[in-house]
Amino acid sequence: MDGVYKKHAYPFCLPVKYAAENLLPEIRAEAIAWFAERGIHWHDGACENPSNHLCDSQVCCVNFLFPFGGHPEALKRLLLPLYPHIDAMLPIEGGKYVSFEWIGERNYLGERMPTSGLRTRGANCTSTDAAVMFRCTDGRVQIVLIEWKYTESYGSNYRGISKSGTDRTAIYRPFFEREDSPLRRELFPSFEALFYEPFYQFMRQQFLGHEMEQAHELGADVVSLLHISPAGNLSFRRVTSPDLQHLGETATGVWANICGGSGPTLRGEKFRAVSTEMLFGDYLREKPPEMSGWGEYIRSRYPWVCN
């Protein structure tokens, strides 16, 4: 039976009443409760349940990462190829080693809030899909903000002005013009070149990470961004901003240049991108016993990750 998603029925959507079944069975109840307790917004979800769309990116992220929240050694093994300076994973929220829809402890970017004055994680403010924290071998503490993509693709639509008429460039320009800006401003002709997705999102997340680092949020000395997306999603790779096309052949490649990205062994690196297949493929082949149920589910539902 097709499920209705945004008023249309699709074979790749569950009936709305079964939306909870979009999540891995062993985490289903806990993940839904965890999101509800923190007021985290499920994208296109209803009644505290996740989206019924089987290709939903947020659901995909939770299915892959939520089980690691209670297995710090498994999480360390997963991340060591990218961050070989990890000494030990640290709990980041509620005793868990992975958190979701991280927006920072304060409204660092001065983004407009709703009339209630409260920010909602996962809606209407800059957030990253997940976040982890670890102690480095030199004793410093690092937070990695994780942005997760699945089937997303973007067009070349300018995002500098919102539908309501808000000038978004005015909100973020001060962070761009600061002397300690995390972006290499000399590489592109104008600030407005960043207001094309996914660069508009990259920019806000990079600014969020930079402000968190300056504030030493949760005791962190370093805050960086990790981007995870399928290698098979060729549409996402397209460089959408006309004035950034000379900086690289892919969106993440361009952003690595803008952030001065360097080798994976350097703790000061502010942005790193990896394919879902590369990060999880080898790990799944090892079949860690403490993650066996998760591994079977991922290999069955997302078989492309092992290719």
ABEGO torsion letter per residue (X at the ends): XBBBBGGBBBAABBBAAAAAAABBAAAAAAAAAAAAAAGBBBBGBBGGBBBABAABAAAAAAAAAAAAAABAAAAAAAAAAABAABABBBBABGGBABBBGBAEABBAAGBBBBAAGBBBBGBGBBBBABBBBBBBAAGBBBBBBBBBBBABBBBBBBAABBAAGBBAAAAAAAAAABAABABBAAABABAAAAABOAAAAAAAAAAAAAAAAAAGBGGBABBBBBBBBBAABAAAABBABAAAAAAEABAAAAAAAAAGBBBAABAABABBBBBAAAAAAAAAAAGBAAAAAAAAAAAAABAAAAX
